[in-house]
Each structure stands twice: as structure tokens, then as C-alpha cells.
Amino acid sequence: MELGLVGLGKMGGNMRERIRRAGHTVVGYDRNPDVADVHSLEELVGKLSAPRVVWVMVPAGEPTQSTVDQLAELLEPGDVVVDGGNSRWTDDEKHAGELAAKGIGFVDCGVSGGVWGLENGYALMYGGDAEHVARVRPVFDALKPEGDFGSVHAGKVGAGHFAKMVHNGIEYAMMQAYAEGWELLEKVDSVTDVREVFRSWQEGTVIRSWLLDLAVNALDEDEHLDDLRGYAQDSGEGRWTVEAAIDNAVPLPAITASLFARFASRQEDSPQMKMIAALRNQFGGHAVEKK
């Protein structure tokens, strides 16, 4: 089939290549002319035969909204837009409504696989009407990993990004657990080779996982992570997961704590710990450290 792909960054560029390897035609647009096949959304739409499918892989928020708005004016009834970025599921519902008013279908798709997806395939979670999903199925089949799993029609519009959001929330908590265990192992004198302890867990243990494999890769490159600063950004999906938990009264203590740990990583000097030190000094005469 033919596919228009908007956004050819680290994910989008590799996705274009994997889809082409499967024998499909991809017309790619990016603001960077060095990687683009065409130089405008108008040109992209013009090169596709109707009914068209256009897959959007741009940052969530205004970039996605702007792209959807432009496609709404360029596409025709019967065409389908796929949002494969990290949009919030509530935005999906809004975009689907806007496009439906013009007779254009909409599918939201959470994509996981990162820089490894080109070779290994991408895990796909998508939401939308069955007829619109069916139109995109050949691309889903091209992108997914080999085998029976790795691709799911999660439900109606918004379900794909909601599922991907929860996936990322779980990822936050898993990474935090590995990080805490690594720090404790590094702290004690009795464990003399933390990297090999992590490596030993890769086979036969209940905590083996791809994240553990990647942790070992990182330790092979920098055994004690001395070259890294203890600062971790968050993409926003961890926050949305916690907000959704509050809205639905679902307790998520591990995921919430892992998100807050990232916030703590950005503080050079914790204001909260200043107050705790001051209180300990006030009630118990405990020593405080001065700048």
C-alpha cells in the first residue's frame, strides 16, 4: 500500500525504512529537507492515491494539533489519519471528532520500540473504528515484531495511546526498581562486581527483562556510570498515568514514586531536605550542614 509519513526523526525515519523493506511505498515529509521525500504536506498528499492513509509522528501537543489541522484541510472523505506519536488520549478524541466532521477517519497508535525497532519491530497499541484500523493493517503488520504478538487493537479511539501511557508508567517503575537495586549494590563494600551481578540476573531469574539487558549494556559502556549526571527527564506520559489514576481512584504507589524520583533528580539542593534538617535540629538538636 501507499503511506504518507509525517515526521522522520529517530523513530519516524526508522519506521519509514522498515515499512519500505516490507514492500510498501512511503512518502515521507519532515521539516528537515535532508531527510524528506517531499517538501510540504500539500506535496505529500498530492503524491498519494485516494483513499489515502497519512501517519503522523511528531511531538505531542501543538505540533500534532497543527499537523492534524492542516491535514483536515488537505485530505478528502474516505482518507485516514494515524497519530503514532505520544499524544494524550483525550487529544485523540478531539482529533477524531474534528476529522470525522470532514469524513476523514482517525486511528491513534502507541508505538514502542525506540531505536531498536528497525531491526526488532515495534510494539503497537491502536484504537479506532474497525474499518479505519483495517485500512492501516498492512502497515501495522510491517512494523510489528515477527510472531503472533506485539500488535493489538486496544479499543475505541484513545485506547491505543491510553494503553501506551500505562505501558510507559510501568516502564518508569521498572527502571526505578533496577536503579535503586543498582545503587544499593554499589554502596556496600561486600559486593565487588555489581556489573556482573546484574549480568547474572539475565538468565533464569524472575526479574530478567529487556530493560535489564539494556542496563547491562550501559554498565559495559561505563561500569560505574561515572560519566553520567544523575538527572532524568520525563516525557509526560508518567504524569498522565498518575493523573488518570487519580481520576479513576486507582492506587499507583510504585509508578507515582518513580515519577517523583525523577523530579527529585533535577534538584541540585533539595528545598524539602532543608526543612527536614531544620526541623530535626529544632526538636532534637541534630546537626545541620551549612553551605
C-alpha positions in Angstrom: 0.0 0.0 0.0 0.9 3.7 -0.1 1.5 5.6 3.1 2.3 9.2 3.8 4.5 9.6 6.9 4.9 13.0 8.6 7.9 13.3 10.9 11.2 11.5 10.1 13.1 11.7 13.4 14.8 8.9 15.2 11.5 6.9 15.3 9.8 8.0 12.1 12.9 7.6 9.9 13.4 4.0 11.0 9.8 3.3 10.7 9.9 4.5 7.1 12.7 2.1 6.4 11.0 -0.9 8.0 7.8 -0.2 6.1 9.7 0.0 2.8 11.5 -3.2 3.5 8.1 -4.9 3.7 7.4 -3.7 0.1 5.2 -0.7 0.7 5.5 2.8 -0.7 6.2 5.5 1.8 6.2 9.2 1.0 7.9 11.0 3.9 7.7 14.6 5.0 9.9 16.3 7.6 10.8 19.9 8.2 14.4 18.8 7.7 14.8 18.8 3.9 17.8 16.5 4.1 15.6 13.5 5.2 12.3 14.4 3.5 11.0 12.9 0.3 8.7 15.9 -0.3 8.9 19.4 0.9 5.4 20.1 2.1 2.2 18.4 3.4 0.5 19.6 0.2 3.1 17.7 -1.9 2.8 14.6 0.3 -1.0 14.4 -0.1 -0.7 15.1 -3.8 1.6 12.1 -4.3 -0.8 9.6 -2.6 -3.6 7.9 -4.4 -7.1 8.1 -2.8 -8.2 6.8 -0.4 -5.1 7.9 1.5 -3.5 7.0 4.8 -1.3 9.5 6.5 0.7 8.6 9.6 1.8 11.4 11.9 5.0 11.0 14.0 5.6 14.4 15.5 5.8 15.6 19.2 2.6 15.7 21.2 0.6 18.8 21.7 0.8 21.8 19.4 2.9 20.1 16.7 0.4 17.3 16.4 -2.6 19.6 16.6 -1.1 21.8 13.8 -0.4 18.8 11.6 -3.9 17.4 12.1 -5.4 20.8 11.3 -3.5 21.1 8.1 -4.4 17.5 7.0 -8.0 18.2 7.7 -7.9 20.8 5.0 -5.9 18.8 2.6 -7.4 15.3 2.8 -10.7 14.1 1.4 -13.6 12.0 2.8 -12.5 8.4 3.0 -8.9 9.1 3.9 -7.5 8.1 7.3 -5.1 9.9 9.7 -3.0 7.8 12.1 -1.4 9.6 15.1 1.6 7.4 16.1 3.2 10.0 18.4 2.9 10.2 22.2 -0.3 12.2 22.2 -2.6 12.2 25.2 -5.7 10.0 24.7 -8.0 13.0 25.3 -6.5 14.7 22.3 -7.3 11.7 20.2 -10.9 12.0 21.0 -10.8 15.7 19.9 -8.9 15.0 16.7 -11.2 12.1 15.8 -14.2 14.4 16.1 -12.6 17.2 14.1 -11.7 14.8 11.2 -15.0 12.9 11.3 -16.8 16.1 10.6 -15.0 16.1 7.2 -15.5 12.4 6.6 -11.9 11.5 7.5 -11.1 8.5 9.7 -8.7 8.6 12.6 -6.6 5.9 14.4 -4.4 6.5 17.4 -1.4 4.3 17.8 1.0 3.9 20.7 4.4 2.8 19.4 7.1 1.2 21.5 10.5 0.1 20.3 12.8 3.1 20.3 16.0 2.9 18.3 15.8 -0.9 18.2 12.5 -1.0 16.4 14.0 -1.0 12.8 15.5 -4.5 13.3 13.3 -5.9 16.1 10.0 -4.4 15.2 7.7 -2.1 17.1 5.0 -3.0 19.7 1.8 -1.3 18.5 -1.3 -0.4 20.5 -4.0 1.2 18.4 -7.5 2.5 18.9 -10.3 3.4 16.4 -13.1 2.1 14.4 -12.6 -1.4 12.9 -13.0 -0.1 9.3 -10.2 2.5 9.8 -7.9 0.0 11.5 -8.4 -2.4 8.7 -7.2 0.3 6.2 -3.9 0.6 8.1 -3.4 -3.1 8.8 -0.7 -3.7 6.2 1.4 -1.0 7.9 0.8 -2.4 11.3 1.9 -5.9 10.0 5.0 -4.4 8.5 6.0 -2.6 11.7 5.2 -5.2 14.4 7.7 -7.8 15.5 7.7 -11.2 14.0 5.3 -13.7 15.6 1.8 -13.7 16.9 2.2 -10.8 19.4 3.3 -7.2 19.5 0.2 -5.7 17.9 -3.2 -5.1 19.4 -6.4 -3.3 18.6 -6.9 -2.0 22.1 -10.4 -0.5 21.7 -12.1 2.7 20.5 -10.3 6.0 19.7 -7.9 6.9 22.5 -7.4 3.3 23.7 -4.1 3.0 21.9 -2.5 6.0 23.5 -4.0 5.2 26.8 -2.5 1.7 26.7 0.9 3.1 25.7 0.6 5.6 28.5 0.1 2.8 31.0 3.0 0.9 29.4 5.3 3.8 30.0 4.1 4.2 33.5 5.0 0.6 34.2 8.4 1.3 32.5 9.0 4.2 34.9 8.5 1.9 37.9 10.6 -1.0 36.5 13.5 1.4 35.7 13.3 2.9 39.2 13.5 -0.6 40.8 16.6 -1.5 38.8 18.2 1.8 39.6 17.5 1.5 43.3 18.9 -2.0 43.4 22.0 -0.9 41.5 22.7 2.0 43.9 22.4 -0.3 46.9 24.7 -2.8 45.4 27.2 -0.1 44.6 27.1 1.3 48.1 28.2 -1.8 50.1 31.8 -3.0 50.3 31.0 -6.7 50.2 29.8 -6.7 46.6 32.9 -6.2 44.5 31.4 -6.6 40.9 28.0 -5.0 40.6 28.0 -5.2 36.8 28.5 -9.0 36.9 25.7 -9.3 39.5 23.4 -7.6 37.0 24.6 -9.8 34.2 24.0 -12.9 36.2 20.4 -11.9 36.5 19.8 -12.1 32.8 19.3 -15.8 32.8 16.9 -17.8 35.0 15.7 -15.1 37.3 12.2 -13.7 37.7 13.5 -10.1 37.1 15.1 -10.8 33.7 13.9 -8.4 31.1 14.9 -6.3 28.1 15.4 -3.4 30.4 17.8 -5.5 32.5 19.7 -6.3 29.3 19.9 -2.6 28.5 21.2 -1.9 32.0 24.0 -4.4 31.5 24.8 -2.8 28.1 25.0 0.6 29.9 27.3 -0.8 32.6 29.5 -2.4 29.9 30.0 1.0 28.4 30.6 2.8 31.7 30.9 0.4 34.6 30.0 2.7 37.4 28.1 5.3 35.3 30.7 7.9 36.3 30.3 9.8 33.1 26.6 10.5 33.7 24.9 13.2 35.7 22.1 11.9 38.0 19.4 13.8 36.1 16.4 12.1 34.4 13.8 13.9 32.2 10.2 12.6 31.8 8.2 12.5 28.6 4.9 13.5 30.2 3.3 10.1 30.0 4.3 9.2 33.5 2.4 12.3 34.7 -0.6 11.5 32.6 -0.7 8.0 34.1 -0.7 9.3 37.6 -3.4 11.9 36.7 -5.5 9.1 35.2 -5.1 7.0 38.3 -6.4 9.9 40.4 -9.3 10.5 38.1 -10.2 6.8 38.4 -9.3 6.3 42.1 -6.8 3.6 41.2 -3.8 3.4 43.6 -0.4 3.5 41.7 2.2 3.9 44.5 5.1 2.4 42.6 4.6 4.4 39.4 3.9 7.6 41.3 7.0 7.3 43.4 9.1 6.6 40.3 7.8 9.8 38.7 8.6 11.8 41.8 12.1 10.3 42.0 12.7 11.9 38.6 11.6 15.3 39.8 14.0 14.9 42.8 16.8 14.2 40.3 16.6 17.7 39.0 17.3 19.4 42.3 20.8 20.4 43.0 19.9 21.2 46.6 16.6 19.8 47.9 14.4 22.6 49.4 12.4 19.8 51.2 15.5 18.4 52.8 16.4 21.9 54.1 13.2 22.0 56.0 13.6 18.4 57.3 17.2 19.2 58.5 15.9 22.4 60.2 13.1 20.5 62.0 15.5 17.7 63.2 17.7 20.4 64.5 14.8 22.2 66.3 13.3 19.2 68.0 16.3 17.0 68.6 19.4 19.2 68.3 20.6 17.2 65.4 23.5 18.7 63.5 22.8 20.6 60.2 25.2 21.1 57.4 25.8 24.7 56.4 26.7 25.8 52.9 
